[in-house]
């Protein structure tokens, strides 16, 4: 097994405990077992201590110039310039821009645009899956939670986190948004810069235990996040009644492969197919401790977000319906075993979520088969997503402090 420069953090299971058995049908579907090889295990170990070298070097160069108050004006000026790749800034900034304002050779522009159109066609099903499955399920990965808690994100409430993530998602899932220097690519670069600042802050904090958690926002955690927006979303859309063809799957995976690369994920962690993604995600679980109090606190905050919403009429009734609807959706999408690990309970189980599935199946199937309806489905679905994100922004402005769900453990 490859020698690693860092001791194994306690969050990483010993190699012997990763050699789980994969059920035969799943092994046939994936073409391999979940258990990592010795080489893959060594990569997991190394990835827990790898950040984003290009962006990290830029952050370090600015801090070295002025440690008390680093000047980030040139970075923001570059993002707002007509041609960011040609912006005349510091050497470190030019290195960063030249490495990110280009597209890799493997990019298939047509396939990416097909992925964008498919996601638009799914309407609010996509935003619900990202909220109730990808984001909620992500709280089971305890090392993620430590970053949120130590940066004070928990105290800010779930609504601001949800709104900012949704705004970024809306920008990147847009036609031609992620071409070199495009608005989506620049929005991702800004998020990447924020991640590097957090990484610098926490790695130098006495509260961060690298022997336990590795590097903050490391390559393994970034790769898991990007797969949450792609492979996890596709799994959830199927459960919501959306037909996902093999072409749709390849297109969405190609779209998020590019976004992951723009976010600073190294190519060795990027994948082309759902099958490869599922193997990676299962192996990433070996790098996380069992759910703890942080899981319950963050899940409860997100579950309680609907209780902070403002409606024009029947406010109390609609708040509580939205609360139960999202709990039911998480129960259905994650499954009862994972849902209960979050410390939540759903009085109606999956039944509220299941009620919407038949109508969604019919709506999406008709949109695919009736001539001229596919374009309409894409247009209306995108509008529904924009409305959903706008509502989140309005809720954040109206009531920044999110009540804690009755599910608080």
C-alpha positions in Angstrom: 0.0 0.0 0.0 1.3 3.5 -0.9 3.0 5.4 1.9 1.2 8.6 2.9 2.9 11.7 4.3 0.2 12.2 7.0 -1.1 9.9 9.7 -4.6 8.6 9.1 -7.2 10.9 10.6 -9.6 9.1 13.0 -12.5 9.9 10.6 -11.0 7.4 8.1 -11.9 3.8 8.8 -9.1 1.2 8.9 -8.7 -0.5 5.6 -10.0 -3.8 6.9 -13.3 -2.3 7.9 -13.8 -0.9 4.3 -13.8 -4.4 2.8 -17.6 -4.7 2.9 -19.5 -7.2 0.8 -21.4 -5.8 -2.2 -24.8 -7.5 -3.0 -24.5 -9.5 -6.2 -27.2 -7.4 -8.2 -25.5 -4.1 -7.2 -22.1 -5.5 -8.1 -23.4 -6.5 -11.6 -25.0 -3.1 -12.1 -21.8 -1.2 -11.0 -19.4 -3.6 -12.6 -17.3 -3.7 -9.4 -17.6 -3.9 -5.6 -17.9 -0.9 -3.3 -14.8 -1.9 -1.3 -11.8 0.2 -2.2 -8.6 -1.4 -3.5 -5.4 -0.6 -1.5 -4.5 2.0 -4.1 -8.0 3.6 -3.8 -7.8 3.6 0.0 -4.4 5.3 -0.2 -6.0 8.0 -2.4 -8.8 8.5 0.1 -6.2 9.0 2.8 -4.1 11.4 0.8 -7.2 13.3 -0.4 -8.2 14.1 3.1 -5.1 16.3 3.4 -5.3 17.9 0.0 -6.9 21.3 -0.6 -7.0 23.5 -3.7 -3.4 24.3 -4.3 -3.9 27.0 -7.0 -6.5 29.0 -5.0 -4.7 28.3 -1.7 -1.5 29.8 -3.0 -3.3 32.9 -4.1 -4.9 33.3 -0.7 -1.6 32.8 1.0 0.1 35.4 -1.3 -2.4 38.1 -0.4 -2.3 37.3 3.3 1.5 37.5 3.3 1.3 41.0 1.8 -1.1 42.2 4.5 -1.9 39.7 7.2 -4.1 42.0 9.3 -6.4 43.1 6.4 -5.8 41.3 3.1 -6.8 43.3 0.0 -9.2 41.3 -2.2 -10.2 44.1 -4.5 -8.2 42.8 -7.5 -9.9 39.4 -7.2 -13.4 41.0 -7.4 -12.3 43.4 -10.1 -11.1 40.5 -12.2 -14.4 38.7 -11.8 -16.2 41.8 -13.0 -13.9 42.6 -15.9 -15.0 41.8 -19.5 -12.2 39.3 -20.0 -11.1 37.9 -16.6 -8.3 35.8 -18.1 -6.6 38.9 -19.4 -6.9 40.9 -16.2 -3.6 42.5 -15.1 -3.2 41.7 -11.5 -0.7 40.0 -9.2 1.3 37.0 -10.5 -0.6 34.7 -8.2 -4.0 36.0 -9.5 -2.9 35.7 -13.1 -1.8 32.1 -12.5 -5.2 31.4 -10.9 -7.2 33.0 -13.7 -5.2 31.3 -16.5 -5.7 27.9 -14.9 -9.5 28.4 -14.4 -10.7 30.6 -17.3 -10.1 27.8 -19.8 -12.0 24.6 -20.3 -10.4 21.1 -20.2 -10.1 19.1 -23.5 -12.7 16.6 -22.3 -15.6 19.1 -22.2 -18.5 18.2 -24.5 -20.4 21.5 -24.9 -23.4 20.0 -26.6 -23.8 17.3 -23.9 -23.5 20.0 -21.2 -26.3 22.0 -22.7 -28.5 18.9 -22.9 -27.8 18.4 -19.2 -28.9 22.0 -18.4 -32.1 21.6 -20.4 -33.0 18.3 -18.7 -32.5 19.8 -15.2 -34.7 22.7 -16.3 -37.4 20.3 -17.4 -37.7 18.8 -13.9 -38.9 22.0 -12.3 -39.3 22.1 -8.6 -38.6 18.4 -8.3 -34.9 19.2 -8.7 -34.9 21.9 -6.0 -36.8 19.6 -3.7 -34.4 16.8 -4.2 -31.4 19.0 -3.6 -32.9 20.3 -0.4 -34.5 17.2 1.0 -32.1 14.6 -0.1 -28.7 16.0 -1.1 -28.4 18.7 1.5 -30.3 16.9 4.3 -28.4 13.7 3.6 -25.1 15.5 3.6 -25.5 16.2 7.3 -24.9 12.5 7.9 -21.3 13.2 6.9 -20.1 14.5 10.2 -16.8 16.1 9.0 -18.8 18.5 6.8 -20.7 19.6 9.9 -17.6 20.6 11.8 -16.8 23.2 9.2 -20.3 24.7 9.3 -20.2 24.8 13.1 -16.7 26.3 13.5 -17.4 29.0 11.0 -20.6 30.0 12.8 -23.0 28.9 10.0 -25.2 27.0 12.4 -26.0 30.2 14.3 -27.0 32.0 11.1 -29.8 29.4 10.5 -30.6 27.1 7.6 -32.4 29.7 5.5 -29.4 31.8 4.6 -27.3 28.7 3.7 -30.2 27.3 1.7 -30.7 30.6 -0.2 -27.1 31.2 -1.0 -26.6 27.6 -2.3 -29.8 27.8 -4.4 -28.7 31.2 -5.9 -25.4 29.7 -7.0 -27.1 26.5 -8.3 -29.4 28.7 -10.4 -26.5 30.5 -11.9 -24.5 27.4 -12.9 -27.5 25.4 -14.2 -28.0 27.8 -17.1 -27.3 27.7 -20.9 -23.6 28.6 -21.7 -23.1 29.7 -18.0 -20.1 27.5 -17.4 -18.0 28.2 -20.5 -14.6 29.7 -19.8 -15.2 33.1 -18.1 -19.0 32.6 -18.2 -21.3 33.9 -15.4 -21.7 30.4 -13.9 -17.9 29.7 -14.0 -17.2 33.1 -12.3 -19.9 32.4 -9.6 -18.2 29.1 -8.9 -14.8 30.8 -8.8 -16.1 33.1 -6.1 -17.4 30.1 -4.1 -14.0 28.5 -4.5 -12.3 31.6 -3.2 -14.6 31.5 -0.1 -13.8 27.9 0.5 -10.1 28.6 0.4 -10.5 31.5 2.9 -12.4 29.1 5.3 -9.7 26.4 4.8 -7.0 28.9 5.7 -8.9 30.2 8.7 -9.7 26.7 10.1 -6.4 25.0 9.4 -4.8 27.7 11.6 -7.4 27.5 14.3 -6.7 25.7 17.6 -10.3 24.4 17.4 -9.6 22.4 14.2 -8.1 18.9 14.9 -6.4 17.8 11.7 -5.5 14.5 13.3 -9.2 13.8 13.5 -10.7 15.5 10.5 -7.9 16.0 8.0 -7.7 19.3 6.1 -10.8 21.6 6.1 -12.8 21.4 2.8 -10.4 18.8 1.4 -10.5 17.1 -2.0 -12.6 14.1 -0.7 -15.2 16.4 0.8 -15.3 18.6 -2.3 -15.7 15.6 -4.6 -18.5 14.3 -2.4 -20.3 17.6 -2.6 -20.1 17.8 -6.4 -21.5 14.3 -6.6 -24.4 15.3 -4.4 -25.4 17.8 -7.0 -25.2 15.3 -9.8 -25.5 11.6 -9.0 -27.5 12.0 -5.8 -29.9 14.4 -7.6 -30.4 11.9 -10.5 -31.3 9.2 -8.0 -33.8 11.5 -6.2 -35.4 12.6 -9.5 -36.1 9.0 -10.4 -37.8 8.5 -7.0 -39.8 11.6 -7.6 -41.2 10.2 -10.9 -38.9 11.8 -13.4 -37.8 9.6 -16.3 -34.0 9.8 -16.6 -32.7 8.3 -19.9 -29.1 7.2 -20.3 -28.4 10.3 -22.4 -29.9 12.5 -19.6 -27.7 10.8 -17.1 -24.5 11.3 -19.2 -25.4 14.9 -19.8 -26.0 15.8 -16.2 -22.8 14.0 -15.1 -20.8 15.9 -17.8 -22.3 19.2 -16.7 -21.3 18.7 -13.1 -18.0 17.2 -14.0 -17.1 20.6 -15.5 -18.5 22.5 -12.5 -16.6 20.2 -10.1 -13.4 21.0 -12.0 -14.1 24.7 -11.9 -14.7 24.3 -8.1 -11.2 23.0 -7.7 -11.8 19.2 -7.6 -8.9 17.4 -9.1 -9.5 15.3 -12.2 -8.7 12.1 -10.4 -11.9 12.6 -8.4 -14.1 13.5 -11.3 -16.3 10.8 -12.9 -18.3 10.4 -16.2 -21.1 8.0 -15.1 -23.5 7.4 -12.3 -22.1 4.0 -11.7 -18.6 5.5 -11.0 -20.2 8.2 -8.9 -22.1 5.7 -6.7 -18.9 3.7 -6.0 -17.1 7.0 -5.1 -19.9 8.1 -2.8 -19.9 4.8 -1.0 -16.2 4.9 -0.5 -16.4 8.5 0.8 -18.7 7.3 3.6 -15.7 5.3 4.9 -14.1 8.7 5.7 -16.9 9.9 8.0 -17.7 9.1 11.6 -21.2 8.0 12.6 -23.8 10.8 12.9 -23.5 12.8 16.1 -25.1 15.8 17.8 -24.0 18.1 14.9 -26.0 16.0 12.5 -29.1 16.4 14.6 -28.6 20.1 15.1 -28.1 20.9 11.4 -30.9 18.5 10.2 -33.3 20.0 12.7 -32.5 23.6 11.6 -33.1 22.7 7.9 -36.3 20.8 8.8 -37.5 23.9 10.7 -36.9 26.3 7.8 -40.5 26.1 6.4 -41.7 27.4 9.8 -40.0 30.7 9.1 -41.8 31.3 5.8 -44.2 34.1 5.1 -47.3 33.5 3.1 -49.9 36.0 1.9 -52.8 34.0 3.3 -53.5 31.0 5.6 -50.0 31.4 6.9 -50.1 29.0 9.9 -51.7 26.2 7.8 -49.3 26.6 4.9 -46.2 26.8 7.1 -47.1 23.5 8.8 -48.0 21.8 5.6 -44.7 22.8 4.0 -42.9 21.6 7.2 -44.6 18.2 7.0 -44.2 18.0 3.2 -40.4 18.4 3.3 -40.1 16.0 6.2 -42.1 13.4 4.2 -40.0 14.1 1.2 -36.8 13.5 3.1 -38.2 10.3 4.6 -39.1 9.1 1.1 -35.9 10.1 -0.7 -33.4 9.1 2.0 -35.2 6.0 3.3 -36.3 5.4 6.9 -32.9 4.2 8.1 -30.9 7.2 7.0 -33.8 9.6 7.9 -34.0 8.4 11.5 -30.2 8.8 11.8 -30.8 12.5 11.3 -32.7 12.6 14.6 -35.9 13.5 12.7 -39.4 12.1 12.7 -42.1 12.4 10.0 -45.6 11.8 11.4 -46.9 11.1 7.9 -44.0 9.0 6.7 -43.5 9.1 2.9 -47.2 9.5 2.1 -47.3 13.2 1.4 -44.4 12.9 -1.0 -45.9 9.8 -2.7 -49.2 11.7 -3.4 -47.4 13.9 -5.9 -45.5 11.2 -7.8 -48.3 9.9 -10.2 -49.1 13.5 -11.4 -45.4 14.2 -11.9 -44.9 11.0 -13.8 -47.7 11.9 -16.2 -46.7 15.5 -16.6 -43.1 14.7 -17.4 -44.0 11.8 -19.7 -46.4 13.8 -21.7 -43.9 16.6 -22.0 -41.5 14.2 -23.6 -43.9 12.5 -26.0 -46.3 15.2 -27.2 -44.7 17.2 -30.1 -43.7 20.7 -29.1 -44.2 20.1 -25.4 -40.6 19.4 -24.5 -39.6 23.1 -25.0 -42.6 24.2 -23.0 -41.6 21.8 -20.2 -38.1 23.2 -20.1 -39.3 26.8 -20.1 -41.9 26.3 -17.4 -39.6 24.1 -15.3 -36.9 26.7 -15.3 -39.5 29.4 -14.3 -40.6 27.2 -11.4 -37.0 26.9 -10.2 -36.5 30.6 -10.4 -39.6 31.2 -8.4 -38.5 28.7 -5.8 -35.1 30.4 -5.4 -36.7 33.9 -5.3 -39.0 32.7 -2.5 -36.0 31.5 -0.5 -34.4 34.9 -0.9 -37.5 36.6 0.2 -37.9 34.4 3.3 -34.3 35.1 4.2 -34.9 38.9 4.0 -38.1 38.7 5.9 -37.0 36.4 8.7 -33.3 35.6 9.0 -33.6 33.6 12.2 -35.0 30.2 11.5 -37.1 28.5 14.2 -35.9 25.1 15.3 -38.1 22.2 14.1 -40.2 20.3 16.6 -37.9 17.4 15.6 -35.1 19.0 17.6 -33.4 16.1 19.4 
